[in-house]
Amino acid sequence: MDLMYKSTRNSNVKVKASEAILKGLADDGGLFVPDSIPAFDVSLDRLKGMSYQEVAYEVMKLFLTDFTEEELKNCINKAYDSKFDTPEIAPLVKADNAYYLELFHGATIAFKDMALSILPHLLTTSAKKNNIKNDIVILTATSGDTGKAALSGFADVEGTKIIVFYPKDGVSPIQEKQMVTQKGNNTYVVGITGNFDDAQTGVKNIFGDKELAKTMDNAGYQFSSANSINIGRLVPQIVYYVYAYTRLLANEEIAEGEKINVVVPTGNFGNILAAYYAKNMGLPIAKLICASNDNKVLYDFFTTGTYDRNRQFVLTTSPSMDILISSNLERLIYRIAGNDSDVNAKLMAELKTDGKYSITDSMKAELKDFYGNYATEAETAATIKNLYEDTGYVIDTHTAVAATVYDKYVKETGDKTKSVIASTASPYKFTRSVMEAIDEKYSTKGDFELVDLLSETAKTDVPNAIEEIRTAKVLHDRICAPQDMKATVMDILNVK
């Protein structure tokens, strides 16, 4: 029996995995969720002897049931290859009483590579399975990392085009340089004069425009998404939590069945949701520690049960988390509402009209495995400095938010359970913030001068992703207002 996918806003909608991947977003604006969370059919003891690719297959086959073994293994092997600078794909590094799961060894040195290396292959395989004749237009909003990872993944993939919108003044200089220098005849990058939430809302509005969909279909196009709202992004993210646990087992750091905590720096909620799904599959996870920056909308939600985006948007040194509308939280809301799409749809309507909603006490009780806290800018910088001085290990700003919140959790609870911290980006992606945190004397240096200083400081090689953009030519310089995003898409595709 195939595992079916429902819309979080209408449980009567049911599609296969390949259809959910193709659509990205349900027609009613809901997100696709599996009918049920499958349990492991292979023991963790067996998984500990497997490679990353083998673990990926054992996890993903349970969710993507309409893919054949050959199709799925082909997607996995094309994704997790020499694009990653280590055969482990996602190594674990122990530093200062925690295990850092390094998710930044892919082509664009951020955790988005873990899913966006495979999504193009899942998508093109899904198109063939469903006899799609149109070109697929990937439409994506990014707070910094998804954009480059998606561009890299889809560049020159036959039968696709990709358009990425990013906040013009809301990403790091290196993040922006990575995107605007992207090669590929099918790649388009647009800066918007707004923030990430404006970009994300604009993309969602385009997806929901039925008349535009008809116009695009007549022109031989159909939209899909590379954002974490796509189930084809979420399922591959479950893999690395399973892999991390099995590495701890293999290294005899834990006993089989021993519970671990997972700490995730969180913006759009997809990464920590993947850990929650892994827990529901049977992975022994105790606490899911949700770390926010000064845009602490999720911390407030876990503390009060009210999600309220009506607040000042703060630009921080961890820009990939500068988000007030955490799209993937909807999947969790649906689940804690007892998989009731009517309850979820009502709450999402309140979010759209009032900018906030409150969950019931019974729903709040379902969040007992989550802990939320946040890190200020000063705390984030101090964590980078202290970890480096104590251990020589250098982390980026997003990982530092997680490490700060983890320290707060341990002090607050006394819980000494072994913990895995999701290290979501290379420090080379945020060299200025990282180096200034280590020592203020670096504030006068140029961005690429800081790259070399970071290499000396961390005693690590400069990643290829940084080397190749030092002198790369800017190929994308288009800018538009948020309200002009639809017109920009039509212009790019030459659709009248």
C-alpha positions in Angstrom: 0.0 0.0 0.0 1.3 3.5 -0.9 1.6 6.0 1.8 -0.7 8.9 0.8 -0.3 12.6 1.5 -3.1 14.9 2.7 -3.4 18.7 2.8 -3.2 20.2 6.2 -6.3 22.3 5.3 -8.4 19.6 3.7 -8.0 15.9 4.7 -10.2 14.8 1.8 -7.3 15.7 -0.6 -5.1 12.7 -1.0 -2.1 12.3 -3.4 0.9 10.0 -3.8 4.4 11.2 -2.8 5.4 12.0 -6.3 2.3 14.2 -6.8 2.9 16.0 -3.5 6.6 16.7 -4.6 5.4 18.0 -8.0 2.8 20.3 -6.6 4.8 21.6 -3.6 1.8 23.3 -2.1 -1.8 21.9 -2.0 -4.3 23.8 -4.1 -6.1 25.0 -0.9 -2.8 26.6 0.4 -2.2 23.8 2.8 1.0 21.7 3.1 1.2 18.0 2.3 1.7 15.7 5.2 1.9 11.9 5.3 -1.3 10.0 6.2 0.7 8.5 9.0 4.3 8.5 10.2 5.9 5.2 9.2 7.9 3.2 11.7 11.4 1.9 11.0 11.5 -1.5 9.4 15.2 -2.0 10.0 16.8 -1.9 13.5 19.0 1.0 14.4 21.7 -1.5 15.2 21.7 -2.6 11.5 21.6 1.0 10.4 24.8 1.9 12.3 26.8 -0.2 9.9 25.4 1.6 6.8 26.7 4.5 4.8 24.8 7.8 4.6 23.4 6.8 1.2 22.2 3.4 2.6 20.6 5.1 5.6 18.9 7.6 3.3 17.4 4.8 1.3 16.1 2.9 4.4 14.4 6.1 5.7 13.1 7.6 2.5 11.6 4.4 1.0 9.1 4.5 3.9 7.8 7.9 2.9 8.2 7.9 -0.9 6.4 4.6 -1.5 5.5 5.2 -5.1 9.2 5.4 -6.1 10.8 2.1 -7.2 13.9 1.0 -5.4 15.9 1.7 -8.6 14.4 5.2 -8.9 15.0 6.2 -5.3 18.5 4.8 -5.1 19.4 6.6 -8.4 18.2 9.9 -6.8 20.1 9.3 -3.6 23.4 8.3 -5.4 23.2 11.4 -7.7 22.7 13.7 -4.8 25.2 12.5 -2.2 28.3 12.2 -4.2 31.5 14.2 -4.7 29.6 17.4 -4.4 30.1 16.8 -0.6 33.7 17.4 0.6 33.6 14.4 3.0 32.4 10.8 2.3 30.6 10.9 5.6 28.3 13.6 4.1 27.2 14.8 7.6 30.0 14.2 10.2 29.6 14.6 14.0 32.1 16.6 15.9 32.3 16.6 19.7 33.1 19.9 21.3 32.4 21.2 24.8 30.0 18.4 25.9 27.8 18.4 22.8 27.9 16.7 19.4 27.8 19.1 16.4 26.2 17.6 13.4 27.9 19.4 10.5 25.3 19.8 7.8 27.4 22.2 5.7 29.7 19.9 3.6 27.8 20.3 0.4 28.2 22.5 -2.6 26.9 25.7 -1.0 28.2 25.1 2.6 24.8 25.2 4.3 22.4 22.5 5.6 20.0 23.3 2.7 22.3 21.2 0.5 21.3 18.1 2.4 17.8 18.2 0.8 18.3 20.4 -2.2 21.0 18.1 -3.7 18.3 15.5 -4.0 15.1 17.5 -4.7 15.9 18.1 -8.4 16.2 14.4 -8.9 13.1 13.6 -6.9 11.2 16.3 -8.9 12.3 15.2 -12.4 11.6 11.5 -11.5 8.2 12.6 -10.2 7.5 14.4 -13.5 8.3 11.4 -15.5 6.2 9.1 -13.3 3.2 11.5 -13.8 3.7 12.1 -17.5 4.2 15.8 -17.1 4.9 17.6 -20.4 5.2 21.1 -19.1 8.5 22.7 -18.0 8.6 22.9 -14.2 9.2 26.4 -12.8 10.7 26.3 -9.3 9.6 29.4 -7.5 11.5 30.0 -4.2 11.8 32.6 -1.5 15.0 32.5 0.5 16.3 34.0 3.7 19.8 33.3 2.4 20.7 29.7 2.1 17.8 27.9 0.4 18.2 30.2 -2.7 21.8 29.3 -3.5 21.4 25.6 -2.7 18.3 25.4 -4.9 20.0 27.3 -7.7 23.0 25.0 -7.5 20.8 21.9 -7.5 18.5 23.0 -10.4 21.1 24.8 -12.6 20.8 23.4 -16.2 18.5 20.6 -15.1 16.5 19.8 -18.2 12.8 20.6 -18.2 13.2 23.1 -15.3 13.6 26.8 -14.6 14.3 28.3 -11.2 13.4 31.8 -10.0 14.7 32.8 -6.5 13.5 35.9 -4.6 15.6 37.1 -1.7 15.5 40.2 0.6 18.0 42.7 -1.0 19.3 44.0 2.3 18.5 40.9 4.5 21.3 38.4 3.6 25.0 38.3 4.3 27.4 39.7 1.6 28.7 36.2 0.9 25.2 34.7 0.7 24.2 37.4 -1.9 27.4 37.0 -3.9 26.8 33.2 -4.0 23.4 33.8 -5.5 24.0 36.7 -7.9 27.0 34.9 -9.5 25.0 31.7 -10.2 25.6 30.2 -13.6 23.0 28.3 -15.6 20.7 29.1 -18.5 17.6 28.3 -16.5 18.5 30.3 -13.3 17.0 33.7 -12.3 17.7 35.7 -9.1 15.6 38.7 -8.0 16.3 40.9 -4.9 13.1 42.4 -3.4 12.8 45.7 -1.5 11.3 43.9 1.5 12.1 41.2 4.0 12.0 37.4 3.8 8.3 37.2 5.0 7.4 39.6 2.1 9.2 37.2 -0.3 7.6 34.1 1.1 4.1 35.7 1.1 4.6 36.8 -2.5 5.6 33.3 -3.6 2.6 31.7 -1.8 0.3 34.2 -3.4 1.6 33.3 -6.9 1.1 29.6 -6.1 -2.5 30.4 -5.0 -3.3 32.4 -8.2 -5.6 30.0 -10.2 -5.8 32.3 -13.2 -2.0 32.6 -13.4 -1.8 28.8 -13.2 -4.0 28.5 -16.3 -2.0 31.2 -18.1 1.2 29.3 -17.3 -0.2 26.0 -18.4 -1.2 27.4 -21.7 2.4 28.7 -22.1 3.8 25.2 -21.2 4.8 25.9 -17.6 3.8 24.8 -14.1 5.0 26.0 -10.7 6.6 23.9 -8.0 8.5 24.8 -4.9 12.0 24.2 -3.5 11.1 25.8 -0.2 10.9 23.6 2.9 7.1 23.6 2.3 7.8 20.9 -0.3 7.6 17.4 1.2 10.5 16.5 -1.1 12.6 18.8 1.0 11.4 17.6 4.4 11.8 13.8 3.9 15.6 14.0 3.1 16.1 16.1 6.3 14.8 13.3 8.5 17.7 11.2 7.3 20.5 13.1 8.9 19.0 12.8 12.4 18.7 9.1 12.0 22.3 9.0 10.6 23.6 11.1 13.6 22.0 8.7 16.1 23.5 5.6 14.3 27.0 7.3 14.3 26.8 7.7 18.1 25.8 4.1 18.3 28.6 3.0 16.0 31.2 5.0 17.9 29.8 3.5 21.2 29.0 7.0 22.5 25.5 5.8 23.4 23.8 2.4 23.9 21.0 1.2 21.6 17.7 2.7 22.8 19.5 5.5 24.8 17.7 8.8 24.2 19.4 11.9 22.9 18.3 15.5 22.8 18.3 17.4 19.5 19.0 21.2 19.3 18.1 23.1 16.1 18.5 26.8 15.2 15.0 27.5 13.8 13.4 29.9 11.4 10.9 28.3 9.0 10.6 25.2 11.3 11.4 22.6 8.6 14.6 21.4 10.2 13.3 20.8 13.6 10.1 19.3 12.2 12.2 16.7 10.4 13.7 15.8 13.8 10.1 15.5 15.2 9.1 13.2 12.4 12.3 11.1 13.1 11.2 10.8 16.8 7.7 9.7 15.7 9.3 7.0 13.5 10.9 5.6 16.6 14.2 7.4 16.8 15.0 7.7 20.6 14.9 11.5 20.9 13.9 13.0 24.3 13.8 16.7 23.9 13.5 18.8 20.7 15.2 22.1 21.6 14.0 24.9 19.4 16.5 27.8 19.3 15.4 31.3 18.1 17.3 34.6 17.6 15.9 38.0 18.4 13.0 37.3 16.1 11.7 35.0 18.9 8.2 34.3 17.5 8.7 30.5 18.1 10.0 31.0 21.6 6.9 33.0 22.5 4.7 30.3 20.9 6.2 27.5 22.9 6.0 29.6 26.0 2.5 31.0 25.7 0.7 28.9 23.1 0.0 32.0 21.0 1.7 32.5 17.6 1.9 36.2 16.9 3.8 37.7 14.0 2.7 41.3 14.9 6.0 42.5 16.0 9.1 44.4 14.8 11.2 42.4 12.3 14.8 42.3 13.5 17.8 42.0 11.2 20.4 39.8 13.0 23.7 38.2 12.3 21.8 34.9 11.8 19.8 36.1 8.8 18.5 32.6 7.7 16.5 32.7 11.0 15.1 36.2 10.5 11.6 35.0 9.9 8.2 35.8 11.6 6.0 33.4 9.6 7.4 29.9 10.2 5.6 28.0 7.4 6.4 24.5 8.5 4.9 25.0 11.9 1.6 24.4 10.2 2.5 20.7 9.8 3.0 20.5 13.6 -0.2 22.4 14.3 -2.1 19.9 12.1 -0.6 17.0 14.0 -1.2 18.3 17.6 -4.8 19.2 16.5 -5.3 15.4 16.1 -4.8 15.6 12.3 -7.9 17.8 12.1 -7.7 19.9 9.0 -10.7 22.0 9.9 -9.1 23.2 13.1 -5.8 23.9 11.4 -7.4 25.8 8.5 -9.2 28.0 11.0 -6.0 28.8 12.8 -4.2 29.5 9.5 -7.0 31.8 8.4 -6.6 33.7 11.7 -2.9 34.0 11.1 -3.6 35.5 7.7 -6.3 38.0 8.8 -5.1 38.9 12.4 -1.4 37.9 12.2 -1.8 35.6 15.2 -3.6 32.5 16.6 -3.8 30.7 19.9 -3.8 26.9 20.4 -5.9 25.1 23.0 -4.6 23.7 26.3 -4.9 20.1 25.0 -2.9 21.1 21.9 -0.3 22.8 24.1 0.0 19.5 26.1 1.1 17.8 22.9 4.2 20.1 22.8 5.7 18.6 26.0 8.7 17.2 24.1 9.6 20.7 22.8 11.7 23.3 24.6 12.0 26.8 23.2 14.4 29.6 24.0 16.3 32.4 22.2 19.7 34.0 22.0 20.4 37.7 21.8 23.0 39.1 19.4 25.5 39.6 22.3 24.9 36.0 23.6 25.4 34.6 20.1 28.7 36.4 19.6 29.9 35.4 23.1 29.2 31.7 22.4 31.3 31.8 19.2 34.2 33.4 21.1 34.0 31.2 24.2 33.7 27.9 22.2 36.7 28.9 20.1 38.8 29.9 23.1 37.9 26.8 25.0 38.2 24.2 22.2 39.5 25.8 19.0 36.3 24.9 17.2 34.7 27.7 15.2 30.9 27.7 14.5 28.7 30.1 12.5 26.1 32.5 14.0 23.1 30.2 13.5 24.8 27.2 15.1 25.9 29.6 17.9 22.2 30.5 18.5 21.6 26.8 19.0 24.6 26.3 21.3 23.5 29.3 23.4 20.0 28.0 23.8 21.4 24.5 24.6 23.5 26.1 27.4 20.4 27.8 28.8 18.4 24.6 28.7 21.1 22.7 30.6 21.3 25.4 33.2 17.5 25.6 33.6 16.9 21.9 33.8 20.1 20.2 34.8 19.4 17.6 32.0 22.7 16.0 31.0 21.3 13.8 28.2 23.7 13.6 25.3 22.8 16.2 22.8 23.2 16.7 19.0 23.3 20.3 17.8 22.4 20.9 14.2 25.3 22.9 12.8 23.5 24.5 9.8 26.1 26.6 8.1 29.8 26.9 7.6 31.4 29.8 9.5 32.8 30.8 6.1 29.3 31.9 5.1 29.3 34.5 7.8 32.9 35.4 8.1 32.4 39.0 9.3 30.1 38.1 12.1 32.1 35.1 13.2 35.5 36.9 13.1 34.2 40.0 14.9 32.8 37.8 17.6 36.2 36.2 18.1 38.0 39.6 18.2 36.7 43.1 17.4 40.0 44.0 15.8 38.7 42.2 12.6 36.0 44.8 12.0 38.2 46.9 9.7 39.0 44.0 7.4 37.3 43.2 4.0 35.0 40.2 3.6 37.4 38.0 1.6 40.4 39.1 3.7 38.4 37.7 6.6 37.9 34.4 4.8 41.7 33.9 4.9 42.0 35.0 8.5 39.2 32.5 9.4 41.1 29.7 7.7 44.2 30.5 9.8 42.1 30.8 13.0 40.0 27.7 12.6 42.9 25.7 11.0 40.5 24.6 8.2 40.7 24.9 4.4 38.7 27.6 2.6 35.7 25.8 1.1 35.5 25.7 -2.7 32.1 27.4 -2.5 33.9 30.5 -1.2 37.0 30.3 -3.5 34.9 30.2 -6.6 33.0 33.5 -5.9 36.0 35.6 -5.0 36.3 36.9 -8.5 33.0 35.6 -10.0 31.1 38.0 -12.2 27.6 39.2 -11.1 25.1 37.6 -13.5 21.9 38.6 -11.8 21.0 42.2 -10.8 17.2 42.3 -11.1 15.4 44.0 -8.2 11.6 44.4 -7.7 9.1 45.5 -5.0 7.2 42.7 -3.3 3.9 43.7 -5.1 5.7 43.3 -8.4 6.8 39.7 -7.9 4.1 38.2 -10.1 4.8 40.6 -13.0 8.5 39.8 -12.6 7.9 36.1 -12.9 5.7 36.6 -16.1 8.4 38.9 -17.6 11.2 36.4 -16.9 9.2 33.6 -18.5 8.0 35.9 -21.3 4.4 35.1 -20.6 1.8 37.7 -21.5 
